[in-house]
């Protein structure tokens, strides 16, 4: 299985101008610039998506962090910044207290 695959796309002129400007400022070739920007955009999308899933109660904080590729602390900071309500209720608290007592 290939580790990389070529992807082509058409860009609006304004986006192309912005891309060229970034290439000049960063002193990078187009492929490197596009990979870096796309990687950053995908990371941000994953954070937003899994934080939303967490906020809807569809996944735990740990799973949201794992799927987004970040630590639990990073995900916790992210959901706090976005003011997403914690999915932690009284039953969860009681279970945690029991776990701590058993240690």
N, C-alpha and C positions, 0 to 999 in steps of 0.2 A: 504494500500500500504506500502510495506517495505521501511524503510529509508536506508537500506544497502543491498547489494547483493554481494555474493561471486563471485570473478572473478579469474580464473586460466589462466596461460600462461606459455609457455616454453621460457626460456631465454638462449641466447648464454653464454658460460662459462665466457667470458670476462666481460659481463654485470653482471653476477652473482657475480663474484669476486669484482667488483666495488660496488655492492649493499652490500655485506658482509663487505667491508671496511667501507662504510658509516655507517652501523649499529654499528660497533665497535666504530667508532669515536663519533657518536652521542649518544651512549648508548641507542639504541632503538631496539625494536623487529622488525622483518621483515614487519609485516603488517603496523605498524606505519610509518616506513621508506618509504615503497612503496606508502602509501596514501599521505604522505607529498610531495614526489617527483612528483607523478602523479598530484597532485593538482597544484604544481608550474608549471609543464609543460603545463597543460591545461590553466592556467591563461596566460602564455606566448603565447600559440597558439592563444588564443582569442585576445590578444592585437595585434599580428601580422596580423591575419585575418581581424579584423575590421579596423585596420589602413590601410590595403591594400584596403578594400572596400571604405573607406573614400577617399583615394588617387585616386581611380578610379571614384569618384563622385557618387557612388551607395548609400551611406548613409551620413547623416550629421555627424558633429563632435559629437553632443550631442547623436545621436543614436549609433554611434560607441562606445562611452564611456559607455553608458547604457548597450549595448549588451556584452561588454567586462567586465563589472562589476567594472569599475573604474570611478573616477570623470572626469569631462571634462578637468580639469587642468592636471590630470595625462595623459590623452589621448593626449592632446596638447603637453606636454613634450615628450611623446613617438614619435609622428609623427615628431616633430622637430628633435629629435635625429636621426631618420631614414631618415631625409631630404625628407619627403613626402610633396609635394606642398600643400599649403592650398587651400581648395576649397571655396574661398571667392572672389567674383568678384565685379565689380562696382555696379551692380544692388543690390547685398546684402548690400553693403555699403550704398547706397541711402535709402534702406528700413530701415536700422538701424538708419540713421540720422533722417528720418521721425518719427520713433518710439521715439527717444530721444526728438524730438521737441514736440511731443504730451504729454510728461510727465509733 
